[in-house]
């Protein structure tokens, strides 16, 4: 029997890790198909962007994490459930097919955008490691650009205006880390005054961190405000055409940095494969994570699946905490199906929520208990360390955190990473 897992995120990786040993012993084959050969631990992206962590340390090579499973790097374009075949495109662009006997779909999600004029041209997402490095380089380059412009030049003010849209975990944590990064960098740029940069957080809802306790959200808002960060709740981004940000409250101003962190939407693999999806594009599954109409053949979990939440009601949120547990339960159900056993529904009660605010402060709810300040920050780091796959990456992250206690943040800009062949091309043209 050939079991194929599509997607190397939290759900896919954990399903593979729980399947590979027992499948190999039973004589079955396991293949993980992924668009990249690494697993990205997204919760640590803000620290990678902010210079506290080496970016390579927040990704885990999938072949090292698995060992017994075959890993195929490519993009899945379509699933043919009737023929039990998936259609792939490899890294060289060649198309080919792969048969399966059991299929696990965990394709994940992508940034959820809105039809805001100018957003596609001027906005920066914050979901991939590439986007995190791009944003880091961009912020540092804007500081350099501002230092080369006269104090009253409007372009200087625009270069020093940083707008983050979306005040969920990603928006708050990324803003906090990058604002701290800019302060470290400006200590060595005497042309800039410490109060010149303008950092702004835009949220359409009435409170920031709406997923957490209202009191903790207000505490987080106060802590950010003490750092001079402007918070606009009940406000929407109307447009960012021509480098000018226009808000729903009527204010407009030039800004050269706009970061979009307003949530995610499922990858469209289910819809493109004519598999049943809900009105949000998520694969429809039962409580055991079997895709409707394809029970005991096609399974789905993670951000791209509408997994019923039997504990809290509704559907499970698109978070790594849920995806990790779903992957484990799904693996057990696949094994049960192969061995003629009974599948079990997915049941999970969230342990809590955690959000780092940088500067050794955070907010959290752990087992129903609200926590804030240094204890919350420490809990967040401890939890992420425990969840990070492989001992190799755990040790590297601990070393990075330890070094950050004694040395300043790394403020090196690596803008050449985005056009690595540019220097060679210029040399060839001379």
C-alpha positions in Angstrom: 0.0 0.0 0.0 1.2 3.5 -0.9 0.3 6.3 1.5 0.8 9.8 0.1 0.8 13.0 2.2 0.5 16.3 0.4 2.0 19.2 2.4 4.9 19.5 4.8 3.4 21.9 7.4 2.5 21.1 11.0 -0.3 18.6 10.1 1.5 16.9 7.3 4.9 16.6 9.1 3.3 15.2 12.3 1.2 12.8 10.4 4.3 11.5 8.5 6.3 11.2 11.7 3.7 9.1 13.4 3.1 7.0 10.2 6.6 6.3 8.9 7.8 3.7 11.4 4.7 1.5 11.6 4.1 1.7 7.8 7.7 0.6 7.0 7.3 -2.4 9.5 4.1 -3.4 7.8 5.6 -3.3 4.3 3.8 -0.1 3.2 5.3 2.9 1.4 5.0 6.5 2.7 5.7 9.5 0.5 5.5 13.2 1.5 5.0 15.6 -1.3 5.9 19.2 -0.5 6.6 22.5 -2.3 9.7 23.0 -0.2 12.1 20.6 1.4 11.7 22.2 4.8 9.2 22.6 7.5 8.8 26.2 8.6 8.0 26.9 12.3 5.9 30.0 11.7 5.5 31.1 15.3 9.2 32.0 15.4 9.1 34.1 12.2 8.9 37.4 14.0 12.1 36.7 15.9 13.9 35.6 12.7 12.8 38.9 11.1 13.8 40.9 14.2 17.4 39.5 14.4 17.0 37.5 17.5 17.1 34.1 15.7 19.2 33.0 12.7 16.5 32.5 9.9 17.8 29.0 9.0 17.1 27.9 12.6 13.3 28.3 12.2 13.2 25.8 9.4 13.6 22.0 9.7 14.9 19.9 6.7 12.1 17.4 6.1 14.4 14.6 5.1 16.2 14.9 8.4 13.0 15.1 10.4 11.6 12.0 8.8 14.3 9.6 7.7 12.1 6.7 6.7 9.6 8.4 4.4 10.3 9.4 0.8 10.2 13.1 0.3 9.2 14.5 -3.2 9.6 18.2 -3.8 7.0 19.6 -6.2 3.6 21.2 -6.4 0.4 19.2 -6.5 -1.8 20.7 -9.2 -4.8 18.3 -9.0 -6.0 15.2 -7.3 -7.9 12.5 -9.3 -9.6 10.6 -6.5 -11.4 8.2 -9.0 -8.1 7.1 -10.5 -6.2 7.3 -7.2 -3.7 9.6 -8.8 -2.2 13.0 -8.0 -0.8 15.3 -10.7 2.4 17.0 -9.8 4.8 19.5 -11.3 8.5 19.0 -10.2 11.1 21.6 -9.4 12.2 21.7 -13.1 8.6 22.3 -14.3 8.1 18.8 -15.6 4.6 17.3 -14.9 4.1 13.7 -13.8 1.6 11.5 -11.9 1.9 9.6 -8.6 -0.5 6.8 -7.6 -1.8 6.4 -4.1 -3.8 4.0 -2.0 -4.4 6.4 0.9 -4.1 10.1 0.4 -3.7 12.7 3.2 -4.2 16.3 2.2 -2.6 19.0 4.3 -1.7 21.7 1.7 -2.0 24.5 4.3 -3.0 28.1 3.6 -1.9 31.3 2.1 -2.2 35.0 3.1 -5.8 36.2 2.9 -5.9 39.5 1.0 -8.7 41.9 0.1 -9.3 44.0 -3.1 -7.5 47.0 -1.6 -6.2 49.3 -4.4 -2.4 49.2 -4.5 -2.1 46.4 -2.0 -0.6 43.9 -4.4 2.0 46.4 -5.6 3.0 47.9 -2.3 2.1 45.4 0.5 4.4 42.9 2.1 3.0 39.6 3.5 4.3 37.8 6.6 3.8 34.1 6.2 6.9 32.7 4.7 10.6 32.9 5.6 11.3 34.7 2.4 8.8 37.4 3.3 10.3 37.7 6.8 13.8 38.2 5.4 12.4 40.6 2.8 10.7 42.7 5.5 13.8 42.8 7.7 15.9 44.0 4.8 13.2 46.5 3.7 13.0 48.1 7.2 16.8 48.4 7.5 17.0 49.8 4.0 14.3 52.4 4.8 16.4 53.6 7.8 19.4 54.0 5.5 17.4 55.8 2.9 15.9 58.2 5.5 19.4 59.0 6.9 20.4 60.2 3.4 17.5 62.6 3.0 17.3 66.1 4.6 15.3 66.4 7.8 12.4 68.3 6.2 12.2 66.1 3.1 8.7 64.4 2.9 10.4 61.3 1.5 12.3 61.0 4.8 9.1 60.9 6.7 7.6 58.3 4.3 10.7 56.1 4.6 10.3 56.2 8.4 6.6 55.3 8.4 5.8 51.6 9.0 2.2 50.4 8.8 1.0 47.0 9.9 -2.5 46.0 8.9 -4.0 43.2 11.1 -3.6 43.1 14.9 -3.7 39.3 15.4 -0.8 37.3 16.7 1.3 37.7 13.5 0.7 41.5 13.2 1.5 42.3 16.9 4.5 40.0 17.2 6.1 41.0 13.9 5.6 44.7 14.6 7.0 44.4 18.1 10.2 42.6 16.9 10.8 44.9 14.0 10.3 48.0 15.9 12.9 46.8 18.4 15.2 45.9 15.6 14.9 49.4 14.2 15.8 50.9 17.6 19.0 48.8 17.8 19.9 49.8 14.2 19.4 53.5 14.8 21.9 53.5 17.7 24.5 53.4 14.9 22.8 55.9 12.6 23.4 59.3 14.2 21.6 61.1 11.4 18.3 59.7 12.7 16.5 60.8 15.8 15.1 58.1 18.1 11.5 59.5 17.8 11.5 60.0 14.1 10.1 56.6 13.0 6.3 56.2 13.0 5.0 52.7 13.7 1.3 52.1 13.3 -1.0 49.1 13.9 -4.3 49.1 12.0 -7.2 46.8 13.1 -10.7 46.7 11.7 -12.1 45.3 14.9 -12.5 47.2 18.1 -9.6 45.5 20.0 -6.2 44.2 19.1 -5.5 40.5 19.7 -9.2 39.6 19.4 -8.5 35.9 19.8 -7.4 36.5 23.4 -8.9 37.8 26.6 -10.1 41.5 26.3 -8.1 42.5 29.4 -4.9 41.0 28.0 -5.5 42.6 24.7 -5.8 46.0 26.3 -2.6 45.3 28.3 -0.8 44.5 25.1 -2.1 47.8 23.6 -0.8 49.8 26.5 2.6 48.2 26.3 2.9 48.9 22.6 1.6 52.5 23.1 4.4 53.1 25.7 6.8 52.4 23.0 5.3 55.1 20.8 3.4 52.7 18.5 0.1 54.1 17.2 -2.9 51.8 17.4 -5.9 52.4 15.3 -8.8 50.0 16.1 -12.1 50.1 14.2 -10.1 51.3 11.2 -9.6 49.8 7.7 -7.0 50.3 5.0 -8.8 51.9 2.1 -5.9 52.1 -0.4 -2.2 52.5 -0.7 -1.9 53.8 -4.3 1.1 55.9 -5.2 2.7 55.1 -1.9 0.0 57.0 0.0 -1.9 55.1 2.8 -5.6 56.1 3.0 -7.5 54.9 6.1 -11.2 54.6 6.6 -11.1 57.3 9.3 -10.2 59.8 6.7 -6.5 60.1 7.4 -4.0 59.8 4.6 -0.2 59.9 4.6 2.8 58.7 2.6 4.5 55.4 3.7 7.0 53.2 2.1 6.3 50.2 4.3 2.9 48.4 4.6 2.8 44.9 6.1 -0.4 42.8 5.6 -1.2 40.3 8.4 -4.9 39.9 8.3 -5.2 36.1 8.4 -5.1 33.2 6.0 -7.2 31.3 3.5 -6.9 27.7 2.5 -4.9 26.6 -0.5 -7.3 25.9 -3.4 -6.2 22.3 -4.0 -9.5 20.9 -2.8 -11.6 23.1 -5.2 -9.3 22.5 -8.1 -9.6 18.8 -7.6 -13.4 18.8 -7.5 -13.4 17.6 -3.9 -16.1 18.9 -1.6 -15.3 22.2 0.0 -17.2 24.7 2.1 -18.0 28.3 1.4 -14.4 29.3 2.6 -12.7 26.8 0.3 -11.9 24.3 3.1 -12.1 20.6 2.4 -15.3 19.2 4.1 -14.4 16.3 6.4 -16.0 14.4 9.2 -14.8 14.3 12.8 -12.3 11.5 11.9 -10.9 13.8 9.1 -12.2 11.7 6.2 -13.1 13.8 3.1 -16.8 13.6 2.4 -17.6 11.2 -0.4 -14.2 9.6 -0.2 -14.2 8.0 3.2 -11.3 5.7 4.0 -9.4 6.9 0.9 -8.8 10.6 1.2 -8.1 12.4 4.4 -7.5 16.1 5.2 -6.3 18.2 8.1 -4.8 21.6 9.0 -5.7 25.0 7.6 -7.2 23.6 4.4 -9.7 21.4 6.1 -12.9 22.2 8.0 -12.4 19.9 10.9 -15.3 19.8 13.3 -14.4 21.1 16.8 -16.1 18.6 19.1 -15.0 20.4 22.2 -15.5 24.1 21.5 -18.1 23.8 18.7 -17.9 25.0 15.1 -14.7 24.2 13.3 -11.1 24.0 14.5 -9.1 27.3 14.1 -6.2 27.4 11.6 -3.4 27.2 14.2 -0.3 25.1 14.5 -1.6 23.9 18.0 -4.6 22.2 16.4 -2.8 21.1 13.2 -0.1 19.3 15.1 -2.7 17.3 17.1 -4.8 16.7 14.0 -1.8 15.2 12.2 -1.3 12.7 15.0 -4.9 11.6 15.2 -5.1 11.4 11.4 -2.1 9.1 11.3 -3.7 6.8 13.9 -6.9 6.7 11.8 -5.0 5.9 8.6 -3.2 3.0 10.4 -6.5 1.8 11.8 -8.0 1.7 8.3 -5.1 -0.2 6.9 -5.2 -2.7 9.7 -9.0 -3.1 9.7 -9.5 -1.2 13.0 -11.9 1.6 14.0 -11.2 5.2 13.4 -11.7 7.8 16.2 -12.9 11.4 16.0 -10.5 14.2 16.6 -11.0 15.8 20.1 -8.8 18.5 21.4 -9.1 21.3 24.0 -6.6 24.1 23.4 -4.0 24.4 26.1 -4.1 28.2 25.7 -2.9 31.1 23.6 0.5 32.9 23.7 1.7 36.2 22.2 5.1 37.7 22.6 5.4 41.5 22.7 9.2 41.6 22.6 11.3 43.2 25.3 10.7 40.3 27.6 6.9 40.9 27.8 3.9 39.0 26.5 0.3 38.0 27.1 -1.0 34.4 27.4 -3.9 32.3 28.6 -2.7 28.9 29.9 -5.3 26.4 31.0 -7.7 29.2 31.4 -5.4 31.4 33.5 -4.5 34.8 32.1 -0.8 35.6 32.3 1.0 38.8 31.3 4.4 40.4 31.4 7.7 38.4 31.7 6.0 35.1 32.8 3.9 35.1 29.6 6.9 35.9 27.4 8.9 33.1 29.1 6.0 30.6 28.7 5.7 31.5 25.0 9.4 30.8 24.4 9.3 27.6 26.4 6.2 26.3 24.5 7.7 27.1 21.1 10.9 25.4 22.0 9.1 22.2 23.0 7.1 22.2 19.8 10.0 22.8 17.5 10.9 19.5 15.7 14.3 17.8 16.1 16.9 18.2 18.8 19.2 19.9 16.3 16.9 22.9 15.8 16.0 23.1 19.5 19.7 23.4 20.5 20.4 26.0 17.8 17.4 28.1 18.9 18.5 27.9 22.6 22.0 29.0 21.6 20.6 32.0 19.6 18.4 33.1 22.5 21.4 32.7 24.9 23.6 34.8 22.7 21.0 37.5 22.4 21.1 38.0 26.2 24.8 39.2 25.9 25.0 40.7 22.4 22.9 43.2 20.5 20.5 42.2 17.7 21.9 41.3 14.3 21.1 44.4 12.2 22.9 43.3 9.0 20.8 43.8 5.9 21.1 41.2 3.3 19.3 42.8 0.4 21.5 41.2 -2.2 19.7 37.9 -1.4 16.8 39.1 -3.5 18.9 39.7 -6.6 21.9 37.4 -6.1 23.0 37.5 -9.7 22.8 41.2 -10.1 26.5 41.9 -9.2 27.7 39.2 -11.7 25.5 40.6 -14.4 26.8 44.1 -13.9 30.4 42.8 -14.0 29.6 41.0 -17.3 28.2 44.1 -18.9 31.4 46.1 -18.2 
